Amino acid sequence: MALIATAILIFAILSSAGIGCLFFHHRVMSRHHDDATLSVIRLIAGIFVVMTSLVLGLMINSAKNRFDGINRDVHAFATDLVLLDRTLQLYGSDAADARRRLARYVERAADGKWTSRDPLLVSDKTSEELLNDVGNSLRSFSPADGEHLAVWNDARQEYSKIVELRWALLEQSEGSIPPPIVAMVVTWLLLVFASFGYRAPRNAIVIGSLLVAAALMSSTIYLILELDAPFSGAISVSPAPLQRVLAEMKRQP
């Protein structure tokens, strides 16, 4: 909801700048209405158009790369969970309790809700205890021979990777684009839209064009911020890999 409110605020700012200049530029003293002044305003606006295009391009690229990287981490996390389950299965019946505890954690992490309370992302007590229970169960093993010892060591290494990757995902759950950069881009766009409205004809086509342009620019910034926070909002990383892991774990005896 915060991102939607931000997009609405940006739309209001840009449309107000363009339409405000459209209706009130005539109140400026007449000597500021000459073509030379308009040319200078257009040149200055052109500078900000170029700068805004470059910065928006960098923001889109950064947000997309971040989204793709976290999506890969979620797939890697799911893969590590499957590998741990298979390793425990190789250990034998003595690992049945650890497998059940692992399945409970995966079920909680794969509920399909990437929210602030999601057990995969937030270190809430319940989810941490579920994952810690798996580690406690592993530490209680007593390998009877060298083969079981090797499998046990593999399981402990895979468990450590899962814990490490979970915390890595936790650290990436918030956006990385600093708010001052967004504010700077919006300020540049405000100046550009104000220049559009300066000495423009006051008719429905111009007003409609300014509103559409403001809506598209605010939507662009909204989508960038959505990509930058991949565990919330309309554009989010799919929990499908974890759900497939859960289905596979339930399918195996």
DRENZARO-585356 format. One record per atom (N, C-alpha, C): residue in one letter; y negated, x, z negated. Coordinates in pm, whole numbers, plus 50000, padded with zeros to 5 digits. Atoms other than C-alpha are relative to their C-alpha. Layout:
AYXZ/...
% end
This chain:
M501215008250000/M500005000050000/M498745008650000/A501174991350006/A497645028949929/A499625005050139/L500294995349865/L497975041850285/L499424988950087/I500555011349925/I497345007250429/I498544997749962/A501385001650046/A494225004050214/A499115011050056/T500764988849942/T493125038550337/T499694997450147/A500205003049858/A493605027950700/A498964989050019/I500985010849991/I491624995950644/I498605005249970/L501304994150035/L488825015750479/L499465008350115/I500444991949886/I488695040250771/I499554991250115/F500415009349895/F488585011351017/F498634994149970/A501295005850037/A485704995650825/A498875010250017/I501034989649989/I483795028650816/I499645002650146/L500264996749859/L484195036251187/L499364988350074/S500595011549932/S483485001051309/S498584997449952/S501365001850053/S480444998551079/S499055010250059/A500864989649942/A479105031551212/A499614996750144/G500295003049860/G479435021351576/G499174987550017/I500735012649984/I478264985251544/I498655000649929/G501274998650069/G475564994651294/G498965006850088/C500934993349909/C473985019151538/C499684991250121/L500215008749886/L474434993851815/L498904989949974/F500955010750030/F472324967651639/F498695004949936/F501194995750074/F469844989051447/F499305012250060/H500664988249943/H469025018451676/H498604996650052/H501325003749946/H466064998751818/H498915000849894/R500984999050106/R464375001151478/R499465014249983/V500504986250004/V464045038651522/V498735000850084/M501284998849929/M460605049651638/M500235002450149/S499825000249855/S460145046452013/S500135014050060/R499924986649941/R459725083752070/R501415006149988/H498624995350013/H463385088151966/H500944992850096/H499175007549907/H464615065052242/H500085006250138/D500044994149866/D464055088952533/D501365005650038/D498714995149948/D466855102052753/D500345013949948/A499724986550050/A466485137652625/A500664999349862/T499395001650133/T467255126452269/T501434995050013/L498655005249980/L470235106552392/L500955010850050/S499164989249948/S471535136952582/S500425009649890/V499674991050111/V471355158752272/V501034993549908/I499055007250086/I473135132252066/I501394999950063/R498715000149931/R475875129752328/R500665013949996/L499454986450005/L476295167852334/L500565003149862/I499534997650137/I476575169651955/I501284992049974/A498805008250017/A479065140951958/A501185006150072/G498924993649926/G481075159552222/G500645011349923/I499474989150084/I481425189251986/I500974994349898/F499145006050103/F482855166751715/F501224993350061/V498835005749932/V485135149351966/V501065010850021/V499074988949978/V486685183052056/V500625004649869/M499494995550129/M486975194051693/M500974990049939/T499135010450055/T488475160851587/T501334999750074/S498764999949922/S491005162151871/S500915011549959/L499204988550040/L492115197051770/L500624998049862/V499505001750137/V492425188751400/V501054989049994/L499005010749998/L494255155951465/L501315004750063/G498804994649939/G496655174251695/G500785008849903/L499344991650101/L497375199851421/L500624991549889/M499485008750105/M497825172151164/M501274992950046/I498815006749948/I500275153451387/I501175009750007/N498934990149989/N502255185151455/N500555003849862/S499584996450135/S502335194551085/S500824988849936/A499305011350060/A503365159750974/A501374997750065/K498735001949930/K506075156951242/K501015010849961/N499104989150040/N507525191251158/N500504998049857/R499615002450139/R507535182250789/R501044988849993/F499065011249998/F509265149050859/F501375004550050/D498734995349943/D511925165751076/D500715009449904/G499384990750094/G512495193150817/G500644992949883/I499435007450113/I513025168650532/I501204991650046/N498875007549947/N515265147450752/N501235009050013/R498884990549993/R517405178250816/R500545003149861/D499554997250138/D517495185450442/D500854988649944/V499215011550047/V518755150150372/V501395000350062/H498684998849936/H521545155150627/H500805011449937/A499304988950064/A522365188850470/A500484996149861/F499635004850133/F522395172450127/F501254991350008/A498835008749981/A524825146050252/A501245008350035/T498864991549963/T527025172950408/T500565007349878/D499554993050120/D527155192450081/D500764990649906/L499305009750084/L528175160949895/L501424997550052/V498675002149942/V531055155050137/V500885012149974/L499214987850021/L532165191350108/L500475001149855/L499604999550140/L532145189449729/L501134990149972/D498955010050020/D534205157549736/D501335004750058/R498764995149939/R536725173249974/R500595011649920/T499504988850082/T536965204449759/T500674994849874/L499395005950119/L537615183349451/L501314993350033/Q498755006349958/Q540245164549645/Q501115010450015/L499024989349988/L541965197649723/L500505004849864/Y499614995250133/Y541985206449354/Y501164991949943/G498895008350046/G544265177149283/G499574989049906/S500255011650087/S544555148849036/S499125003349881/D500824996250115/D542825168648760/D498504998450030/A501405001449961/A539565164848958/A499604985550025/A500295014149971/A539775126848980/A498774995149925/D501165004450078/D537235121948701/D498715005350059/A501204994249938/A534735145548865/A499654992850129/R500255007349876/R535145127249196/R499404986249972/R500575013050034/R534455093849030/R498545001449958/R501394997950042/R531315107548869/R499105003450119/L500764996849879/L530185122049200/L499754987550084/A500165012549923/A530765088449371/A498944991049937/R501025008250066/R528615071049109/R498605005250032/Y501324994549966/Y525745094849178/Y499644996950145/V500285002649859/V526055091149555/V499664985350021/E500295014349987/E526125053249520/E498584996849957/R501365002350048/R522885054349325/R498975006250095/A500934993249909/A521255078849567/A499954993550137/A499905005849866/A522345059249876/A499674985250002/D500295014350007/D520915025549776/D499044995350108/G500855003849888/G518605026550078/G498564997649965/K501395002350041/K515355025249881/K499345013449970/W500754987750024/W513125055549921/W498734996349924/T501145003950081/T510795046549635/T499765010249893/S500354990750107/S509155063949344/S501075000449892/R498935000350101/R512165054049133/R501355004250059/D498744996549938/D514785066649376/D500675011549926/P499324989650079/P517405087349191/P500145013250073/L499904987549927/L517615112649472/L498735008249984/L501274993049994/L513945121049453/L499365002549865/V500724999150126/V512705115249102/V500975003749888/S499124995250106/S514115132748800/S500034990249884/D499865009550109/D514735101248600/D501275003349923/K498924996150089/K517145104148310/K501374995450050/T498715005449957/T519855081848454/T500605008150113/S499474992749886/S520205099948786/S500345014449964/E499694986450043/E520005134248626/E501305000449920/E498775000350079/E522715124448381/E501224998150088/L498875002049909/L524935112148664/L500405012950069/L499704987449934/L524625145148846/L500465010649899/N499574990450103/N524895165448526/N501434997249954/D498635003550037/D528085146448443/D501015006550093/V499104993349904/V529615160548761/V500155014749962/G499944986050041/G528695195648650/G500775002049872/N499254999050126/N530035189748300/N501504998550024/S498605001949968/S533285177248445/S500595012550066/L499544987849935/L533555208148666/L500235011249898/R499884989350100/R532985231148370/R501194998049906/S498875002750089/S535805214448181/S501355003150064/F498744997049932/F538405224248441/F500675012349938/S499214988550045/S541175248048339/S501005003450109/P499114996849887/P542655262848659/P501325006149952/A498674995750043/A546385268048622/A500475012550072/D499564988449923/D546745294648890/D498855004950087/G501024994149916/G544865315849139/G499474990650107/E500445009449896/E544775288849405/E499024989849943/H500915009550062/H543205263549171/H498705006849957/L501204992650041/L540795290249047/L499065001850119/A500834998349880/A539595296949404/A499324986950038/V500585013149967/V539075259649470/V498934996449899/W500985003050106/W537265255949138/W498715007850021/N501204992049973/N534885284449223/N499224994550120/D500675006149884/D534165268649562/D499254987349959/A500625012550044/A533415235349394/A498745002749919/R501194996850080/R531005251349148/R498865004850088/Q501054995449908/Q529145268849430/Q499394988350078/E500505011649926/E528875236449627/E499164991049910/Y500795007950094/Y527645218049319/Y498635006449977/S501294993150019/S524945244449265/S499094997950119/K500795002549879/K523805240049627/K499424985949999/I500465013850004/I523565202449576/I498834998549904/V501095000950098/V521425205949264/V498745006850054/E501154992849945/E519185231449435/E499324992050110/L500585007649889/L518715210149745/L499354987149952/R500615012150057/R518035178949537/R498605003049947/W501324996650052/W515165196549362/W499055004150111/A500844996749885/A513905210049695/A499454987250064/L500465012849947/L513745174149823/L498974993649907/L500955005450097/L511985163649505/L498635006150018/E501284993149985/E509295189849559/E499294996150129/Q500605003749871/Q508725177249915/Q499714985150011/S500125014549992/S508475140549825/S498564995250015/E501405004049987/E504665140149822/E499395006150125/G500664995449879/G502295144850114/G499415013949986/S500524986350000/S501065179450214/S498625001250062/I501334999349939/I497855170550401/I498954997549893/P501005001750107/P494925175950161/P499024988750033/P500965010949976/P492645145450121/P498655004950055/P501284995649941/P489495166650195/P500045001550151/I499904998949855/I490805173250546/I499894986350066/V500095013749947/V491275135950605/V498574995149992/A501395004350016/A487785129450468/A499105006850103/M500804992749901/M486335156250697/M500174993950139/V499745005949868/V488015141351006/V499344986350011/V500625013349998/V486815106450913/V498485001350014/T501444997749988/T483265119850874/T499625003650142/W500254996649861/W483405135551218/W500104987750089/L499845012249920/L484705102951364/L498854990449977/L501165008650030/L481905084151189/L498815003950086/L501114995249917/L479325105951367/L500234996850148/V499685002949860/V481125101251699/V499794985250031/F500155014449977/F481255063351664/F498534995849992/A501445003150008/A477595062551560/A499325003650131/S500604996049872/S476725081351879/S500384990450112/F499605009849900/F478705055952082/F499074987849996/G500835011950013/G476585027651944/G498545002250029/Y501424997149979/Y473265045351991/Y499594997050144/R500565004349872/R471365029052280/R501054993650092/A499015007249919/A474515010952397/A499564985450014/P500365014149984/P474084975552536/P500734991349898/R499405008950100/R474714948252282/R500654988150069/N499245011149941/N477404926352435/N501415000149944/A498685001750058/A480894914452353/A500965011050042/I499114989549951/I482614940952569/I499835012749917/V500274987850076/V480924969752386/V500484998449856/I499585002350139/I481524954552042/I501535000049989/G498555000350001/G485154947252123/G500625013850019/S499504986549975/S485674982552257/S499875008749875/L500204992350122/L484214997751941/L501024996149893/L499035004750100/L486464976251722/L501425004750033/V498674995649960/V489584984551924/V500165015049977/A499944985550019/A488765021751920/A500115003549851/A499944997550145/A488175020851542/A501394996649946/A498665003850046/A491485002651492/A501045010350043/L499044990149952/L493375027951705/L499885013249925/M500184987550072/M491855058051530/M500494998949856/S499525001950138/S492525043851183/S501534999049998/S498545000949992/S496095035751291/S500625013950021/T499514986349978/T496535071651412/T500055007849870/I500034992850128/I495475085951077/I501044994149905/Y498995006550085/Y497685060450900/Y501405005350034/L498684995349959/L500735071351104/L500215014649961/I499904986050040/I499995108051035/I500335001049852/L499764999750144/L499855101550661/L501374994349966/E498665005450021/E503035080750683/E501065010750028/L499054989449967/L504895109350854/L499985011049894/D500144989350098/D503575133350591/D500654996549867/A499325004550122/A505165112450312/A501294992850041/P498845006049932/P508665106850456/P500944991849913/F499125007850085/F510225089350155/F499384986649961/S500645012850032/S507885059350149/S499324994550124/G500755006149892/G506165034850378/G500864995550117/A499325005649883/A507005021250721/A500825010450074/I499274989249932/I508105054950862/I500605008849892/S499354992550108/S510635069950624/S501335005750047/V498714993849970/V513685092250631/V501114990049969/S498915009750017/S516825071450673/S500995004649893/P498964996750097/P519295070250382/P501414998650059/A498705002249937/A522085064350635/A500985011549978/P499024989350025/P523625099350590/P500684998749864/L499425001650132/L524135092750219/L500904987749994/Q499175011949997/Q525485058150288/Q501335002850071/R498764996249933/R528025073050529/R500885008449908/V499254991950097/V529005098350263/V500714990949899/L499425009150097/L529575070250015/L501184992450059/A498915007249934/A531665050650263/A501225009050018/E498894990649980/E533755081650337/E500715003149868/M499404997250131/M534275088949967/M500854988349952/K499245011850041/K535415053349904/K501264998250083/R498845001549912/R537785055150198/R501125009449961/Q498994990250037/Q539545086150067/Q500624996349865/P499335003550126/P542115080849790/P499605009849889/
% end
